[in-house]
Every structure is written in structure tokens, then in C-alpha cells.
Amino acid sequence: MSATAQSTEEHGAASQLAAMPEDWTRALAVVAHPDDLEYGAAAAVAEWTAQGKDVTYLLATRGEAGIDTMEPAEAARVREAEQRASAAVVGVSEVEFLDHRDGVLEEGPALRRDIAAVIRRHRPELVLTINHHDTWGAGPGSPWNTPDHRALGRSVLDAVGDAGNRWIFSDQMEKDGVLPWGGVRWVAVAASPAVTHAVPVGEEAARKGLASLLEHRSYIEALTDEDPEEYARSIVYGGLDMYGRQNGGRRSVAFELHAR
Ligand SMILES: [Zn+2]
């Protein structure tokens, strides 16, 4: 980092990220597991629902393989309940699950088909998803991402195109009575190593973002010996502050935005 860049960052005045589009009313967030949105993106969701925007969650799995000490059937039940509670905290009342198997998601037509069906039903303008890249960070030696996130994120980016093409998965038109939906204008990828856009979040949305992660208490308690509150606070506020330093010093959630 150059001396100039460093001093700008210290003053928190630089805005290296473009503003997230705000001229939309319906978003669909599609992720692999309960908790994927709560590790940072949920604060942005809280900001948007507070403005009256409509956000729906779609999860490919129930995260049943995510708790080492809990049998998958029990974990699925517990984690679904935690996800619904966590969505409610940020103003999301509709949460759907696709029932793909946790840990072995496969990128491809089967997953794209199920995601496209929900896009056609909800007709969102903005689709949110989670990092589909190989790693979490951009630098050498960055932590390896999980296979589910890679498969899911890439399938979401593809399914957005599928949803608009009436010749792909056309049986959905006859069977489910849905129409093609080509109205998705952006796909925003959370937790990407290549963020381009950011949305500032206020005090209330940040607080709700933290509360939404804390709803995943069984998962967090199995994951770490740290106090759940301290753990969740360091994750959520750590992310908001990190992106804030790239967005004029305002606590923010950042995304890699693909326009369509
Ligand atoms: Zn995940």
C-alpha cells in the first residue's frame, strides 16, 4: 500500500466502492446453508427491508451436515428453525428450502432448475448469493472456500439466465404455471474476494445483522468455545468496519455486482 493510500484509509474518507443500486423493490437471496447470509449480508437486508423492500430467502440445504455433534435429521430441524428466526430479525418472512443434500451440492442443471423455478415464481429484480470463488480472500494462501458455496453461487449466476429463457426448463411453465422471468437486473455476490459495490448500513441495521447471526446459536456453540455474543459481534462488526474503510468510513456490506 502506498503512503497516500494508507493516509486516505486512515482518514476513512475514501470511497473505493460504487453504490449498490437502490431502484428495485424485490430481491431473492439464494444460499447453500442456514447462516450463509448472516455472516455479513443480513445487515444489508435489514437496511433494505426497513426501507420497505421485499426480500425472500431460498436455501439449497438445511445445513444438516454442519454440526459435528448432532445427527443430520436433528440438525436439519434445529437449523431450519434458527434460519427462520434469523430471517425474521431482519424483516424477511418468507424462507424456502430446496432439500438438496448439505455438503455435496453439485453445480449443474438439477440445481439450476430448482433455483430458476423460484426465480420465476418470485420475479426478483435483484438476486443475492454467496461467494462462488475458489477462496475467501484474494491473496496467495487465502482460505479455501467450500464445495457447496462454489457450486451454489455458480448455479445461481447461471439460473438467472435460465429463468428468462422459456426454452429452458419449459416444463415449469406447464406444470407450475409460472412464466419466464428475465427481469433480474443484478446478481450481488456477498463475501466475495472481488467486491465492487457497497451499501452503508445504519446503527439499527447493524444491530439486527448481529442479532440475526446470534439466532444460529446451536451452530455457533458447536463451532467455537468463544462467547457466542462476542464471536458474532467480531464477525459482523468486523466485516462492516472492513468494508466501511473502503466506503468512505461508513459501516457497509460489500458485494461483487454483476449487471445483466
Ligand atoms: Zn455455508
Boltz pocket constraint, residues with backbone or C-beta under 6 A from the ligand:
constraints:
  - pocket:
      binder: B
      contacts: [[A, 32], [A, 33], [A, 34], [A, 35], [A, 36], [A, 149]]
      max_distance: 6.0
